[in-house]
Amino acid sequence: MDHIENFTQDFFAPNVENWTRWLAEYRGKPGVRCLEIGSFEGRSATWLLKNILTHETSTLDCYDLCQSPWIERFEANTRPWRHRIRMRCGQSFWTLREIEGEYDIIYIDADHSPFGIMCDSVLTWPALKVGGILIFDDYLWLPADLAPGGGTGPEWSYDTARQAIARHPMDAPKTGIDAFLAAMSGHYELIGHEYQVAIRKTKAVPQKPQPEPAPSRWPAWLTKAFRG
Ligand SMILES: C[S@@+](CC[C@H](N)C(=O)[O-])C[C@H]1O[C@@H](n2cnc3c(N)ncnc32)[C@H](O)[C@@H]1O
């Protein structure tokens, strides 16, 4: 039976031109590992699988709250690639603590609060390969009741959006993205800075040598009970 995709919204179409350019080096390459935080109905995921992660050995790890009915739509929309997708459900600031291995591409499009953005970027950055690409969605987004013209129409422009964000910084992803970029200054090259921000990692996170743990001064039964 033919695979029929079913989406209720399209947040993704305006990104296609930039993503095609930013991610060109990964298109069709074997073994590309991509991590996406915020998958919803699978629009960005299906675009990645059809256009970049096209090699049978390339994979997509998704992190989302997995709320119904969006998770069922995600599963239906991504069915042809299900053997190359892993979905981890729950709040990302908990679930991301378990990520393993390194990624070539990371896309952050989940919790839009400054705190949420910082958690997602800080928890994933060490797992991004040097040379890998991190993309943030919605750099100039605000909730509709705070955005110029409700976020669409002639009142919305990059300038009016920036002015509104300056009045409501705690409601804007930009606050979290700017904080992360400032903290990681010198560790990345900026490759896109429009409605989305894209950076290429240029430097590994400094790793401290792991010393042997000092012998515990607590009785063995107590540390065992504490650790479970
Ligand atoms: C804007 S949608 C993602 C759209 C998707 N990238 C696309 O292009 O179709 C945001 C998604 O982030 C998820 N989300 C929001 N907060 C989250 C959190 N704290 N942890 C994990 N996922 C979260 C929501 O469940 C929702 O599916």
The ligand as an ORCA input file, in Angstrom:
! r2SCAN-3c Opt
* xyz 0 1
  C       6.773     23.002     17.268
  S       6.558     21.307     17.612
  C       7.829     20.532     16.677
  C       7.576     20.604     15.200
  C       8.411     19.667     14.371
  N       9.836     19.874     14.557
  C       8.036     19.840     12.917
  O       8.753     20.521     12.177
  O       7.014     19.321     12.515
  C       7.147     21.171     19.249
  C       7.179     19.759     19.812
  O       7.985     19.797     20.985
  C       7.463     18.930     21.942
  N       7.882     19.418     23.269
  C       7.545     20.565     23.894
  N       8.147     20.658     25.084
  C       8.909     19.541     25.227
  C       9.769     19.047     26.250
  N       9.975     19.718     27.385
  N      10.391     17.857     26.045
  C      10.198     17.153     24.910
  N       9.391     17.582     23.902
  C       8.745     18.755     24.061
  C       5.942     18.981     21.758
  O       5.347     17.783     22.220
  C       5.825     19.188     20.242
  O       5.599     17.960     19.592
*
